[in-house]
Amino acid sequence: MELWAELTRASVAWSRFFSVAAPTQCDDAPTGQPTVALDRASLPGSYGAITEPQDLLAVQQIQRTLNLYPFAIDGKQYDLLDEIFFPSAWSNYSALMGAFDSLPALKTGLRDILAKVNTQHGLTSQLIEVAKGGTTARTATYFSAMHFGTGAYAGQSVWAWGTYEDNWVRNSSTGEWKIVERTLDYPPGSLYGNTSIFY
Protein backbone atom coordinates (compact mmCIF):
# COMPACT_ATOMS: atom_id res chain seq x y z
CA MET A 1 0.00 0.00 0.00
CA GLU A 2 2.86 2.35 0.86
CA LEU A 3 4.53 1.61 -2.49
CA TRP A 4 1.29 2.32 -4.36
CA ALA A 5 0.93 5.65 -2.53
CA GLU A 6 4.49 6.60 -3.54
CA LEU A 7 3.81 5.65 -7.16
CA THR A 8 0.63 7.72 -7.15
CA ARG A 9 2.45 10.71 -5.67
CA ALA A 10 5.21 10.49 -8.28
CA SER A 11 2.65 10.10 -11.07
CA VAL A 12 0.74 13.20 -9.96
CA ALA A 13 3.95 15.24 -9.69
CA TRP A 14 5.09 14.23 -13.15
CA SER A 15 1.70 14.78 -14.73
CA ARG A 16 1.97 18.39 -13.55
CA PHE A 17 5.51 18.69 -14.90
CA PHE A 18 4.51 17.38 -18.33
CA SER A 19 1.07 19.01 -18.44
CA VAL A 20 2.32 21.72 -20.81
CA ALA A 21 1.55 20.69 -24.38
CA ALA A 22 4.48 18.42 -25.10
CA PRO A 23 5.95 18.06 -28.58
CA THR A 24 5.51 14.60 -30.05
CA GLN A 25 7.53 14.69 -33.24
CA CYS A 26 10.63 16.24 -34.71
CA ASP A 27 8.87 19.22 -36.30
CA ASP A 28 7.31 20.10 -32.94
CA ALA A 29 10.59 20.26 -31.02
CA PRO A 30 10.67 23.45 -28.93
CA THR A 31 13.14 26.24 -29.51
CA GLY A 32 14.35 29.14 -27.39
CA GLN A 33 15.21 29.20 -23.72
CA PRO A 34 15.21 25.84 -21.90
CA THR A 35 13.45 25.03 -18.68
CA VAL A 36 15.33 26.04 -15.55
CA ALA A 37 17.82 23.37 -14.46
CA LEU A 38 17.03 21.72 -11.16
CA ASP A 39 19.22 22.30 -8.14
CA ARG A 40 21.55 19.33 -7.69
CA ALA A 41 20.17 18.50 -4.23
CA SER A 42 16.61 18.28 -5.55
CA LEU A 43 17.31 15.91 -8.46
CA PRO A 44 16.66 12.52 -6.80
CA GLY A 45 13.41 13.63 -5.16
CA SER A 46 12.07 15.04 -8.42
CA TYR A 47 12.38 11.74 -10.28
CA GLY A 48 9.96 8.89 -9.71
CA ALA A 49 11.50 5.92 -7.93
CA ILE A 50 9.88 3.33 -10.19
CA THR A 51 9.12 3.48 -13.89
CA GLU A 52 5.90 2.01 -15.27
CA PRO A 53 6.49 -1.36 -17.00
CA GLN A 54 5.35 -0.05 -20.38
CA ASP A 55 8.09 2.58 -20.20
CA LEU A 56 10.97 0.13 -19.80
CA LEU A 57 11.54 -0.08 -23.56
CA ALA A 58 11.66 3.71 -23.74
CA VAL A 59 14.22 3.74 -20.92
CA GLN A 60 16.42 1.27 -22.81
CA GLN A 61 16.14 3.29 -26.02
CA ILE A 62 17.07 6.50 -24.22
CA GLN A 63 20.04 4.83 -22.50
CA ARG A 64 21.31 3.40 -25.78
CA THR A 65 21.00 6.76 -27.52
CA LEU A 66 22.73 8.63 -24.71
CA ASN A 67 25.54 6.06 -24.62
CA LEU A 68 26.49 7.08 -28.16
CA TYR A 69 27.52 10.51 -26.90
CA PRO A 70 30.95 9.65 -25.39
CA PHE A 71 31.93 7.71 -28.51
CA ALA A 72 30.86 10.55 -30.80
CA ILE A 73 32.80 13.13 -28.76
CA ASP A 74 35.92 11.08 -28.05
CA GLY A 75 36.09 9.88 -31.65
CA LYS A 76 35.47 13.42 -32.92
CA GLN A 77 32.60 12.02 -35.00
CA TYR A 78 30.34 14.99 -34.46
CA ASP A 79 27.83 13.99 -37.12
CA LEU A 80 26.83 11.11 -34.82
CA LEU A 81 25.21 13.77 -32.66
CA ASP A 82 22.41 13.80 -35.27
CA GLU A 83 21.29 10.51 -33.72
CA ILE A 84 21.16 12.03 -30.24
CA PHE A 85 19.84 15.60 -30.63
CA PHE A 86 17.04 17.23 -32.60
CA PRO A 87 18.36 19.79 -35.12
CA SER A 88 16.68 22.57 -33.11
CA ALA A 89 17.97 21.33 -29.74
CA TRP A 90 18.93 24.06 -27.26
CA SER A 91 21.96 23.33 -25.08
CA ASN A 92 23.83 25.12 -22.32
CA TYR A 93 27.35 23.80 -21.75
CA SER A 94 27.99 26.30 -18.94
CA ALA A 95 30.98 28.59 -18.53
CA LEU A 96 33.52 26.64 -20.57
CA MET A 97 31.51 26.72 -23.81
CA GLY A 98 28.32 28.70 -23.32
CA ALA A 99 24.87 28.14 -24.84
CA PHE A 100 23.86 26.97 -28.32
CA ASP A 101 20.50 27.46 -30.02
CA SER A 102 20.75 24.52 -32.44
CA LEU A 103 22.58 21.26 -33.07
CA PRO A 104 24.75 22.72 -35.88
CA ALA A 105 25.90 25.44 -33.47
CA LEU A 106 26.70 22.84 -30.80
CA LYS A 107 28.72 20.77 -33.28
CA THR A 108 30.77 23.82 -34.21
CA GLY A 109 31.35 24.67 -30.56
CA LEU A 110 32.50 21.15 -29.72
CA ARG A 111 34.79 20.97 -32.76
CA ASP A 112 36.41 24.26 -31.77
CA ILE A 113 36.89 23.60 -28.04
CA LEU A 114 38.10 20.00 -28.49
CA ALA A 115 40.27 20.49 -31.59
CA LYS A 116 43.57 20.53 -29.65
CA VAL A 117 42.83 17.87 -27.05
CA ASN A 118 42.14 14.16 -26.81
CA THR A 119 39.27 13.15 -24.57
CA GLN A 120 37.61 10.31 -22.75
CA HIS A 121 34.08 10.75 -21.43
CA GLY A 122 32.28 8.36 -19.10
CA LEU A 123 28.62 8.22 -18.06
CA THR A 124 27.76 6.83 -14.64
CA SER A 125 24.74 7.17 -12.32
CA GLN A 126 21.53 8.05 -14.10
CA LEU A 127 17.91 8.95 -13.40
CA ILE A 128 15.30 8.52 -16.15
CA GLU A 129 11.63 9.48 -16.03
CA VAL A 130 9.27 8.86 -18.93
CA ALA A 131 6.16 11.04 -18.85
CA LYS A 132 2.66 9.64 -18.99
CA GLY A 133 1.83 8.96 -22.62
CA GLY A 134 5.37 7.88 -23.44
CA THR A 135 6.29 10.77 -25.75
CA THR A 136 8.51 12.90 -23.49
CA ALA A 137 11.13 12.10 -20.89
CA ARG A 138 13.73 13.69 -18.67
CA THR A 139 17.13 12.36 -17.61
CA ALA A 140 19.92 13.36 -15.26
CA THR A 141 23.24 11.61 -15.91
CA TYR A 142 26.51 11.98 -14.02
CA PHE A 143 29.57 12.25 -16.24
CA SER A 144 33.32 12.41 -15.94
CA ALA A 145 35.43 13.86 -18.74
CA MET A 146 39.20 13.73 -19.13
CA HIS A 147 40.86 16.14 -21.57
CA PHE A 148 44.48 15.53 -22.52
CA GLY A 149 46.66 18.26 -23.99
CA THR A 150 48.71 17.82 -27.16
CA GLY A 151 51.71 19.59 -28.67
CA ALA A 152 53.12 22.17 -26.26
CA TYR A 153 50.55 21.01 -23.67
CA ALA A 154 51.33 17.29 -23.88
CA GLY A 155 51.25 15.78 -20.41
CA GLN A 156 48.78 18.36 -19.11
CA SER A 157 45.08 17.73 -18.63
CA VAL A 158 41.70 18.99 -17.50
CA TRP A 159 39.35 16.77 -15.52
CA ALA A 160 35.66 17.56 -15.26
CA TRP A 161 32.73 16.08 -13.37
CA GLY A 162 29.09 17.06 -13.58
CA THR A 163 25.57 16.23 -14.68
CA TYR A 164 23.88 16.23 -18.07
CA GLU A 165 20.25 17.27 -17.54
CA ASP A 166 18.34 16.39 -20.70
CA ASN A 167 14.76 16.70 -21.93
CA TRP A 168 13.76 14.13 -24.55
CA VAL A 169 11.02 13.78 -27.16
CA ARG A 170 9.95 10.63 -28.98
CA ASN A 171 9.43 11.13 -32.72
CA SER A 172 5.95 9.79 -33.44
CA SER A 173 6.93 8.79 -36.99
CA THR A 174 10.19 6.94 -36.34
CA GLY A 175 9.87 6.06 -32.66
CA GLU A 176 13.34 7.50 -32.01
CA TRP A 177 14.10 9.36 -28.80
CA LYS A 178 16.22 12.50 -29.10
CA ILE A 179 17.27 15.38 -26.87
CA VAL A 180 15.49 18.72 -27.27
CA GLU A 181 17.16 20.51 -24.35
CA ARG A 182 20.45 19.94 -22.52
CA THR A 183 21.94 21.70 -19.52
CA LEU A 184 25.42 20.77 -18.36
CA ASP A 185 25.82 21.35 -14.63
CA TYR A 186 29.29 21.61 -13.08
CA PRO A 187 29.25 21.56 -9.26
CA PRO A 188 31.74 23.94 -7.59
CA GLY A 189 35.33 22.75 -7.91
CA SER A 190 34.56 20.07 -10.48
CA LEU A 191 36.71 21.50 -13.29
CA TYR A 192 40.34 20.76 -12.46
CA GLY A 193 43.49 21.38 -14.49
CA ASN A 194 45.02 23.76 -17.01
CA THR A 195 42.26 25.04 -19.29
CA SER A 196 44.91 26.59 -21.55
CA ILE A 197 45.17 23.19 -23.26
CA PHE A 198 41.95 24.01 -25.13
CA TYR A 199 43.41 27.12 -26.75
N, C-alpha and C positions, 0 to 999 in steps of 0.2 A: 504494500500500500504506500509506503514511504517512497519507494522508487517511482511508482506511478505519479505521485504528487510532484516529484522532482522533474519528471519528464513533462508533465503538464505545465509546470512553471516555465521550463526552458522553452517549450513550444509557444506559449503566450508571449514571452519576451522576444522571441525571434520573429513571430508573426508581426509584432509591432515594428521591429527593425526593417523587415522586408515589405512593409505595407505600402511603401511608395511604389508607384507603378514601375515594376522592374522590367528592364529590357530582356527580350527573349531570343533575339537573333542578332547577327553581326551588324546589320544596318541600324539596329536600335541602340547600339552601344553608346553610353553617355559620353559627353565631352565636357571640358571645363574643369573647374576645381573639384578635387576629390572630397569624399567625406572626411571628417576630422579623424585622425589616427587616435586609437585608444591609448590611454596611459598604460604603460607596461604592467603595472600592478593590477590593473583591472582586466587584463586579457583572459586569464583562466575562467573567472567568474562570468564572463560575457559569452562564453561558448558553452553550448549544451554538452553535458557529460556523455550522453549516449546518442548515437545517430540512428534514425529510423532504418529498419532493415532494407527498405526499398532504395535507400540512398547509398548503400554500400558500394554499388557499382560506380556511382558518381564520385565517391571518395577515391576509389582506385584510379579512375580516369584522371582526376585532378592531381593525385600524387604522381602518376606516371608523367603527366605533362610538366609538372613543376620540376621533376627530376631531370628533365632535359636541360634545364637552365645552366647548371654548373658545366656541363659538357659543351654547351654552346659558347659560354663565356671563356672557359679555359682553352678551348680549341680555336678561339677567335672565329667561330663560324656564326657570325651574327645574323645571317639569314634564317638560322634555325629558330630565332626568336619569333618568326612569323607563326610558328606552331604553338606558341605560348601566349602571345599578346594579340589583342585586337589591333588593327591598324590605328584606331583612334584612341588607344589606351593612354591614360594620363599617368605619369609616374613622378615621384619625388624621391630622388636619391640623396637627399639631405645635403649637408654642407660641402662634401667633397665634389659633387657633380651638379647639384641643383635639380630643378624640375624640368620635365619634358611634356609637351602637349600632344605627342603622337609617337607611335612606334618608330617611324623613320628618324625622328629627332633623337630618340633614345639610342638607336643603333649608332648614330653619328657620335653621340656623347661617349658611349662605351668604347668605340673604336679609338677615339682621341685620347681618353684617359688611360687606356690600357695598352696603347701602342708600344710603349717602351718597357713594359714589364711582362713577366710570365706569372701566371696565377694558378691557384688551386682553391676552388670553392667547395664547401661541404654543407649539406643541409642536415639538421638534426631534429630536435623535438618539434612537433607540429600539432596544431589544433585545426580541425576542419569542421565547418558547419554548413550543411546544405539546407537552404530555405524550403519551406513548405511549397510544394509544386515542382521542386526539382529543377528549376531553371536558373537560379542564382545561388551563389555560395560565397563564403568568406573563409580565408585561411590566415593563420599566423605561423610562421616558420622560422625557427632559429637558424642562423647561418654563421659559419666562420669562413673567412677569406684571407688567404695568404698571397701577398704580392711580392715578387722577387725582382730586384733591380737588374739591369743589364748594362753592358758597356762600362762607363765610368762609375756606375752605381752597382756593379756586380758585387755580390756578397751582402748587400743591404736589402732591407725588406720593410714592408708594412703589413701588420696583422690587424684584422678587423673582426669584430663580433657584433651581431645585432639581430634584428627581426625583420623579415619581409612580411608586411601586412597587405594582403591581396584581396580584391573583390573580383569574383568570377561570374561569367555568364555562359550558359549553355546555348549554343547555336541550334535553333529548332530545326534547321534543315539538315545539318550534318551530324548533330549530336555531340560535337566537339566542345569541350570546356576551354575557355581562354580568359586571360586576365583583362579586365577593363580599367582597373585602378591599382596602382602599387605605391605604397609608402615604405621606405627603408628607414628603420629606426635604429640609431646608434645610441646605446646607453652611455652615460658619462664615462670617459676613460677607456672606451672600447676600440679606439683607433690608435695603434701603437707602432711607432717606427718613424722612418725618414720619408715624409711625403714628397720630398724632392725627386724621388725615383720616378714619379709620374711625369715629370717635366724635363 
